[in-house]
Amino acid sequence: MSPRRNRPRGAVKPGGAEPAVRHGLERTESWQGDDWAVRHISGAAAVKHYRCPGCEQEIPPGVPHVVAWPQHGDGDDRRHWHKGCWNARDRRGARHGRF
């Protein structure tokens, strides 16, 4: 009998659904009088380039960061922030009126 072959994590089983996406837990924070959904994204789950609205610098793939959007929004207005920029948002604010 041959040894069992293990599938890599996140692999799709034959005939199965897509792999689960690794996102952090979602929580609600208040900012500028609104409730915001906030999710921490691990470096392993960060696979695309984003532009941080707090500093206008790029967030490259593999860098942990924060995703935030208005709680009652449709999700199309999600923004990816550096963790430090999100924590300093009251001192910095978002540039170019994105929020």
VOLO-283195 format. One record per residue (C-alpha): residue number from 0; x, y, z. Coordinates in steps of 0.5 Angstrom, whole numbers, plus 500, padded with zeros to 3 digits. Layout:
// VOLO-283195
{resi: NUM; px: X; py: Y; pz: Z}
...
END
This chain:
// VOLO-283195
{resi: 0; px: 500; py: 500; pz: 500}
{resi: 1; px: 503; py: 507; pz: 498}
{resi: 2; px: 503; py: 512; pz: 503}
{resi: 3; px: 498; py: 517; pz: 504}
{resi: 4; px: 499; py: 524; pz: 500}
{resi: 5; px: 497; py: 530; pz: 504}
{resi: 6; px: 494; py: 536; pz: 500}
{resi: 7; px: 497; py: 543; pz: 502}
{resi: 8; px: 493; py: 547; pz: 506}
{resi: 9; px: 488; py: 551; pz: 502}
{resi: 10; px: 487; py: 546; pz: 497}
{resi: 11; px: 481; py: 545; pz: 493}
{resi: 12; px: 478; py: 538; pz: 494}
{resi: 13; px: 476; py: 534; pz: 488}
{resi: 14; px: 469; py: 536; pz: 487}
{resi: 15; px: 469; py: 541; pz: 493}
{resi: 16; px: 468; py: 548; pz: 494}
{resi: 17; px: 474; py: 554; pz: 494}
{resi: 18; px: 479; py: 554; pz: 499}
{resi: 19; px: 477; py: 558; pz: 505}
{resi: 20; px: 480; py: 565; pz: 505}
{resi: 21; px: 484; py: 567; pz: 512}
{resi: 22; px: 482; py: 573; pz: 514}
{resi: 23; px: 482; py: 576; pz: 521}
{resi: 24; px: 476; py: 577; pz: 526}
{resi: 25; px: 472; py: 582; pz: 524}
{resi: 26; px: 470; py: 587; pz: 530}
{resi: 27; px: 466; py: 594; pz: 530}
{resi: 28; px: 470; py: 601; pz: 532}
{resi: 29; px: 467; py: 608; pz: 532}
{resi: 30; px: 470; py: 613; pz: 528}
{resi: 31; px: 468; py: 620; pz: 526}
{resi: 32; px: 461; py: 619; pz: 529}
{resi: 33; px: 460; py: 612; pz: 525}
{resi: 34; px: 461; py: 605; pz: 526}
{resi: 35; px: 466; py: 601; pz: 522}
{resi: 36; px: 468; py: 594; pz: 521}
{resi: 37; px: 475; py: 593; pz: 522}
{resi: 38; px: 479; py: 586; pz: 520}
{resi: 39; px: 486; py: 585; pz: 521}
{resi: 40; px: 489; py: 581; pz: 515}
{resi: 41; px: 495; py: 577; pz: 516}
{resi: 42; px: 501; py: 577; pz: 512}
{resi: 43; px: 500; py: 570; pz: 509}
{resi: 44; px: 493; py: 573; pz: 507}
{resi: 45; px: 495; py: 579; pz: 504}
{resi: 46; px: 496; py: 577; pz: 496}
{resi: 47; px: 495; py: 584; pz: 493}
{resi: 48; px: 498; py: 591; pz: 492}
{resi: 49; px: 494; py: 596; pz: 496}
{resi: 50; px: 494; py: 604; pz: 497}
{resi: 51; px: 494; py: 606; pz: 504}
{resi: 52; px: 489; py: 612; pz: 505}
{resi: 53; px: 492; py: 615; pz: 511}
{resi: 54; px: 499; py: 616; pz: 508}
{resi: 55; px: 498; py: 614; pz: 501}
{resi: 56; px: 504; py: 609; pz: 501}
{resi: 57; px: 503; py: 602; pz: 498}
{resi: 58; px: 502; py: 596; pz: 502}
{resi: 59; px: 506; py: 590; pz: 498}
{resi: 60; px: 503; py: 583; pz: 498}
{resi: 61; px: 506; py: 579; pz: 505}
{resi: 62; px: 505; py: 585; pz: 509}
{resi: 63; px: 500; py: 585; pz: 515}
{resi: 64; px: 495; py: 591; pz: 515}
{resi: 65; px: 488; py: 593; pz: 517}
{resi: 66; px: 481; py: 593; pz: 512}
{resi: 67; px: 476; py: 598; pz: 514}
{resi: 68; px: 469; py: 600; pz: 512}
{resi: 69; px: 463; py: 603; pz: 514}
{resi: 70; px: 459; py: 598; pz: 518}
{resi: 71; px: 452; py: 600; pz: 514}
{resi: 72; px: 456; py: 600; pz: 507}
{resi: 73; px: 456; py: 595; pz: 502}
{resi: 74; px: 463; py: 593; pz: 502}
{resi: 75; px: 465; py: 597; pz: 496}
{resi: 76; px: 468; py: 602; pz: 500}
{resi: 77; px: 473; py: 598; pz: 504}
{resi: 78; px: 480; py: 601; pz: 505}
{resi: 79; px: 486; py: 597; pz: 506}
{resi: 80; px: 491; py: 601; pz: 512}
{resi: 81; px: 497; py: 600; pz: 515}
{resi: 82; px: 496; py: 598; pz: 522}
{resi: 83; px: 500; py: 604; pz: 524}
{resi: 84; px: 496; py: 609; pz: 520}
{resi: 85; px: 489; py: 606; pz: 522}
{resi: 86; px: 491; py: 607; pz: 529}
{resi: 87; px: 493; py: 614; pz: 528}
{resi: 88; px: 487; py: 616; pz: 524}
{resi: 89; px: 485; py: 621; pz: 529}
{resi: 90; px: 491; py: 625; pz: 528}
{resi: 91; px: 492; py: 624; pz: 521}
{resi: 92; px: 486; py: 623; pz: 518}
{resi: 93; px: 485; py: 620; pz: 511}
{resi: 94; px: 488; py: 624; pz: 505}
{resi: 95; px: 484; py: 626; pz: 499}
{resi: 96; px: 477; py: 626; pz: 502}
{resi: 97; px: 477; py: 618; pz: 501}
{resi: 98; px: 473; py: 618; pz: 508}
END
